[in-house]
Amino acid sequence: MASDYNRGEMDISQQHGMYVGVMKAGVSSSLILAYTVVFLTFAFATGSGWFTALGFGLAVGVIGGVIMKQGPWYWTTTAVLTVLTAIIGLAIAVFTG
């Protein structure tokens, strides 16, 4: 059994694909987390307003996504989060006067 082993001849394409996928998911998750933290910090800690905070958070998300060359799933997630946050901000403004 051990004599059948030849160093460097194993097909590792599946392991490589899994590694690349996990790294992409980790980077995307980190950027989404940074976007969320920046938004929440500006919205609640500085009192700069909901839409100003959304602009800063979106700027961080877009710049980070461009620098890290993110794919369509990242951009879709960022767009959905931005739209949901804007809708919630408008609802809060309407109901609070």
Backbone hydrogen bonds, N-H to C=O, Kabsch-Sander energy under -0.5 kcal/mol:
donor,donor_aa,acceptor,acceptor_aa,energy
4,D,1,M,-1.1
5,Y,2,A,-1.1
9,E,6,N,-1.6
12,I,10,M,-0.7
16,H,12,I,-2.6
17,G,13,S,-2.3
18,M,14,Q,-2.2
19,Y,15,Q,-2.4
20,V,16,H,-2.6
21,G,17,G,-2.2
22,V,18,M,-2.4
23,M,19,Y,-2.3
24,K,20,V,-2.4
25,A,21,G,-2.4
26,G,22,V,-2.3
27,V,23,M,-2.3
28,S,24,K,-2.6
29,S,25,A,-2.5
30,S,26,G,-2.1
31,L,27,V,-2.2
32,I,28,S,-2.4
33,L,29,S,-2.3
34,A,30,S,-2.3
35,Y,31,L,-2.4
36,T,32,I,-2.3
37,V,33,L,-2.8
38,V,34,A,-2.6
39,F,35,Y,-2.2
40,L,36,T,-2.8
41,T,37,V,-2.5
42,F,38,V,-2.5
43,A,39,F,-2.6
44,F,40,L,-2.3
45,A,40,L,-0.6
45,A,41,T,-1.7
46,T,41,T,-1.3
48,S,42,F,-1.5
53,A,49,G,-2.1
54,L,50,W,-2.0
55,G,51,F,-1.9
56,F,52,T,-2.1
57,G,53,A,-2.8
58,L,54,L,-2.7
59,A,55,G,-2.2
60,V,56,F,-2.2
61,G,57,G,-2.4
62,V,58,L,-2.9
63,I,59,A,-2.6
64,G,60,V,-2.5
65,G,61,G,-2.1
66,V,62,V,-2.5
67,I,63,I,-2.5
68,M,64,G,-2.4
69,K,66,V,-0.8
70,Q,65,G,-2.3
75,W,71,G,-1.6
76,T,72,P,-2.5
77,T,73,W,-2.2
78,T,74,Y,-2.6
79,A,75,W,-2.3
80,V,76,T,-2.6
81,L,77,T,-2.5
82,T,78,T,-2.2
83,V,79,A,-2.6
84,L,80,V,-2.7
85,T,81,L,-2.3
86,A,82,T,-2.3
87,I,83,V,-2.5
88,I,84,L,-2.5
89,G,85,T,-2.5
90,L,86,A,-2.4
91,A,87,I,-2.4
92,I,88,I,-2.5
93,A,89,G,-2.2
94,V,90,L,-2.3
95,F,91,A,-2.5
96,T,92,I,-2.0
97,G,93,A,-1.0
